[in-house]
Amino acid sequence: MDTRHEDFHDSAYRQLAGGDDGRWAFGTDFEDPLAGVDTRVPAGVDAQDLAAYCLMLGDDALVMSHRLSQWCSHAPDLEEDIALANIALDLLGQARLLLSRAAAADPPVVPRLPADSPVPAEDALAFFRDDSEYVNVRLVEAGNDDFARLIARLVLFSSWRFELLERLATSVDPVVRAVAEKGIKEVSYHRDFSARWLVTLAQGTLESRRRMKSALDAVWRLHDELFITHPVERRLFEQDVAADPQELACDVESALDRVLAAAEFDRPEVAAISGLAGRYGRDGVHTEALSHMLADMQSVARAHPGGRW
């Protein structure tokens, strides 16, 4: 009798349940994503600024990834369902590296947990920070009330992030540079996928065109925030670590204008959603939608902070 099948499963269960090798129940992987990588802060670069910047980029990717993952089984057809899940996974991979980089650069940014906690730093940052501690742009946090709005947001986000990553591919920080070099290829696909859908909906039925136009108007209210330069970004730009968001604007607008032209839409003319006393998502000022999203995303981890399997 061939017992290889049984041996395989016995071995697998032993690996999961045996010994003292406790594994935290909520991670996406059980290896340090920066294992083998030189995580020393480059000479002349402020470690706290580098950590803050990686949190900004990581939070953008994490929140957008979670919003995309919520579309699993709700997309128009199976192919798009899988595509959105893959885009979410791409962004989650970027988030893992960036959050881990933040923790390596400045360990005090990681929420304080019990000394024997099995939670890795990247997961502590994802699951044990409150909304005011997140520093993502507000564009990524809106709810998923309409497929057209998801597409409008993904077009704007991916067009912006593509230009951002292109510039970060020359960053003096090796981790930021590596994330950018790989992420450019991923986000190029995200941009193309969402642009094709925007044009498809715009040139479809009268109803799909109306909803696409309404979605663009809603999303565009958070457009201007993408190009506001935070002091951390300005300082790190001068140190060849970061990109200056203001310098992205021309190329991003050119890419968006091409998509809008193909869809036969004019650029939306809507009032921007203001900040709070000049503070925006990068400063921890968010919409109510982020609080609701985090309550859902973090609920299991916070209920079982020491969960193992």
C-alpha positions in Angstrom: 0.0 0.0 0.0 1.3 3.5 -0.9 1.4 5.5 2.3 2.9 8.6 0.9 -0.4 10.5 1.0 -0.9 9.7 4.6 2.7 10.5 5.5 2.4 13.8 3.8 -0.6 14.8 5.9 0.8 13.4 9.1 3.9 15.5 8.5 1.9 18.6 7.7 -0.2 18.3 10.8 2.9 17.7 13.0 4.5 20.8 11.6 1.4 22.9 12.4 0.7 21.5 15.9 4.0 20.1 17.2 6.7 21.4 19.5 7.2 25.0 20.6 7.1 26.5 17.1 4.0 28.5 17.7 2.8 30.4 14.7 0.7 33.5 14.9 -2.7 32.9 13.4 -3.3 36.1 11.4 -0.1 36.5 9.3 0.1 36.1 5.5 3.4 34.2 5.8 5.7 33.0 8.6 9.0 34.3 7.4 10.4 37.8 7.9 9.9 39.5 4.5 13.2 41.3 5.0 15.2 38.1 5.8 18.7 38.4 4.3 18.2 42.1 3.4 20.6 44.8 4.7 18.2 47.0 6.7 20.8 49.5 7.9 19.6 53.0 7.5 21.7 54.8 4.7 24.3 57.3 6.0 22.9 60.7 6.4 19.2 59.6 6.4 17.1 60.2 9.5 15.7 56.8 10.7 12.5 58.2 12.1 11.8 60.0 8.8 12.5 56.9 6.8 10.2 54.8 9.0 7.4 57.5 8.7 7.8 57.5 5.0 7.6 53.7 4.7 4.5 53.8 6.9 2.9 56.3 4.4 3.6 54.1 1.4 2.8 50.9 3.3 -0.5 52.2 4.6 -1.6 53.4 1.1 -1.0 49.8 -0.2 -2.5 48.0 2.9 -5.8 50.0 2.9 -6.2 49.8 -0.8 -5.4 46.1 -0.8 -8.1 45.5 1.9 -10.7 47.5 0.0 -10.0 45.4 -3.2 -10.1 42.2 -1.3 -13.6 43.0 -0.2 -14.7 42.6 -3.8 -14.0 38.9 -3.8 -17.1 37.1 -5.2 -18.7 40.5 -6.0 -17.0 41.5 -9.2 -19.0 41.4 -12.5 -17.6 38.0 -13.5 -15.1 35.4 -12.3 -12.2 36.7 -14.4 -12.5 40.2 -12.9 -12.9 38.7 -9.5 -9.6 36.9 -9.8 -7.9 40.0 -11.2 -9.0 42.2 -8.3 -7.8 39.6 -5.8 -4.4 39.5 -7.5 -4.1 43.3 -7.5 -5.0 43.2 -3.8 -2.2 40.6 -3.2 0.3 42.7 -5.1 -0.4 45.7 -2.9 -0.4 43.5 0.2 3.1 42.3 -0.7 4.2 45.9 -1.1 2.6 46.8 2.3 4.4 43.9 4.1 7.8 45.0 2.9 7.2 48.7 3.7 5.8 48.1 7.1 8.6 45.7 7.9 11.1 48.3 6.7 9.5 51.0 8.9 9.8 48.7 12.0 13.5 47.9 11.1 14.4 51.5 10.7 12.7 52.8 13.8 11.5 50.0 16.2 9.5 52.3 18.5 6.9 52.8 15.7 5.7 49.3 16.4 2.7 49.2 18.8 3.8 47.8 22.2 2.6 44.3 22.8 3.4 41.7 25.5 7.0 40.6 25.5 6.1 37.1 24.6 3.7 38.1 21.8 4.1 36.0 18.6 2.9 38.9 16.4 5.6 40.0 13.9 6.2 43.7 13.5 4.5 44.1 10.2 1.3 42.6 11.6 1.4 44.6 14.8 1.5 47.8 12.6 -1.4 46.5 10.5 -3.7 45.3 13.3 -2.8 47.3 16.4 -2.7 50.9 15.3 -5.8 53.1 15.6 -7.1 55.1 12.6 -5.4 58.3 13.7 -2.1 56.5 13.6 -2.5 55.5 9.9 -0.9 57.8 7.5 -2.5 56.8 4.1 -3.9 59.2 1.7 -7.7 59.4 2.1 -8.4 58.3 -1.5 -7.8 54.6 -0.6 -10.2 54.4 2.4 -13.6 55.0 0.9 -16.2 52.2 1.0 -17.1 49.8 -1.8 -20.6 50.9 -2.7 -20.3 50.7 -6.5 -18.0 48.9 -9.0 -17.7 52.1 -11.1 -16.4 54.0 -8.1 -13.9 51.2 -7.4 -12.6 51.5 -11.0 -12.4 55.3 -10.8 -10.4 55.1 -7.6 -8.1 52.4 -8.9 -7.4 54.4 -12.1 -6.5 57.5 -10.0 -4.5 55.5 -7.4 -2.5 53.3 -9.8 -1.7 56.2 -12.2 -0.3 58.1 -9.2 1.5 55.2 -7.6 3.1 54.2 -10.9 4.8 57.6 -11.3 5.7 57.5 -7.6 7.4 54.1 -7.8 9.2 55.0 -11.0 11.0 57.7 -9.1 11.6 55.6 -6.1 13.4 53.0 -8.2 16.5 55.2 -7.7 16.1 55.7 -3.9 19.2 55.4 -1.9 17.4 53.2 0.6 17.8 49.6 -0.7 14.4 48.4 0.5 12.4 51.3 -0.9 14.3 50.9 -4.1 13.6 47.1 -4.3 9.9 47.6 -3.6 9.7 50.2 -6.3 11.6 48.2 -8.9 9.2 45.2 -8.5 6.1 47.3 -7.9 6.4 49.3 -11.1 5.6 46.1 -13.1 2.7 45.3 -10.8 1.1 48.7 -10.8 1.5 49.1 -14.5 -0.9 46.2 -14.8 -3.2 47.7 -12.2 -3.3 50.9 -14.2 -4.0 49.2 -17.5 -6.7 46.9 -16.0 -8.6 49.8 -14.4 -8.3 52.1 -17.4 -9.8 49.4 -19.7 -12.7 49.1 -17.4 -13.2 52.8 -17.1 -13.4 53.1 -20.9 -15.7 50.0 -21.1 -18.2 51.4 -18.6 -18.0 54.9 -20.2 -18.8 53.5 -23.7 -21.3 50.9 -22.5 -25.0 51.6 -21.8 -26.4 54.9 -20.8 -26.6 53.7 -17.2 -23.0 52.5 -17.1 -21.8 55.8 -18.5 -23.9 57.7 -15.9 -22.5 55.7 -13.1 -19.0 56.0 -14.3 -19.3 59.7 -14.6 -20.8 59.9 -11.1 -17.9 57.8 -9.7 -15.3 60.0 -11.3 -16.9 63.1 -9.7 -16.9 61.4 -6.3 -13.3 60.1 -6.4 -11.9 63.3 -7.9 -12.7 65.2 -4.7 -9.6 63.5 -3.2 -7.4 64.0 -6.3 -5.6 67.1 -5.0 -4.4 65.5 -1.8 -2.2 63.1 -3.7 0.1 66.0 -4.7 0.5 67.7 -1.3 4.1 67.3 -0.1 4.4 66.4 3.6 7.5 67.7 5.5 8.8 64.1 5.8 8.6 63.7 2.0 10.3 67.0 1.4 13.2 66.1 3.8 13.7 62.7 2.3 13.4 64.0 -1.2 16.4 66.2 -0.5 18.3 63.1 0.8 17.4 61.1 -2.4 15.2 58.6 -0.5 11.7 59.8 -1.4 9.8 61.4 -4.3 8.2 64.9 -4.1 4.5 64.4 -4.8 4.3 67.8 -6.5 6.7 66.7 -9.1 4.5 63.7 -10.0 1.5 65.9 -11.0 2.4 66.6 -14.6 3.0 62.9 -15.6 0.0 61.7 -13.6 -2.3 64.2 -15.2 -1.1 63.3 -18.6 -1.9 59.7 -18.1 -5.3 60.4 -16.6 -6.1 62.8 -19.5 -5.4 60.0 -22.0 -7.8 57.7 -20.2 -10.5 60.4 -20.0 -10.1 61.2 -23.6 -10.6 57.5 -24.6 -13.7 57.5 -22.4 -14.9 60.8 -23.9 -15.1 62.4 -20.5 -14.1 65.8 -19.5 -11.9 66.2 -16.4 -14.2 66.5 -13.4 -14.7 69.9 -12.0 -15.6 69.3 -8.4 -14.6 70.8 -5.1 -11.9 69.0 -3.2 -12.6 67.5 0.2 -10.7 69.8 2.6 -8.4 68.7 5.4 -8.6 69.7 9.0 -6.7 72.9 9.7 -4.3 72.0 6.9 -3.9 68.4 7.9 -4.7 65.4 5.7 -4.4 61.7 5.6 -0.6 61.8 5.9 -1.2 63.6 9.2 -3.6 61.0 10.6 -6.8 62.9 9.6 -9.1 60.5 7.9 -12.7 60.0 6.8 -15.1 58.0 8.9 -14.8 55.1 6.4 -11.3 54.2 7.6 -12.6 53.7 11.2 -15.2 51.3 10.0 -12.8 49.4 7.8 -10.2 49.0 10.5 -12.9 47.8 13.0 -13.6 45.0 10.6 -10.1 44.3 9.5 -8.6 44.3 13.0 -11.4 42.6 14.9 -10.1 39.0 15.1 -6.5 40.1 15.8 -7.5 42.4 18.6 -9.9 39.8 20.1 -7.1 37.2 20.1 -3.8 39.1 20.3 -1.8 36.0 21.2 -3.6 33.6 18.8 -1.5 30.7 17.7 -1.9 27.7 15.5 
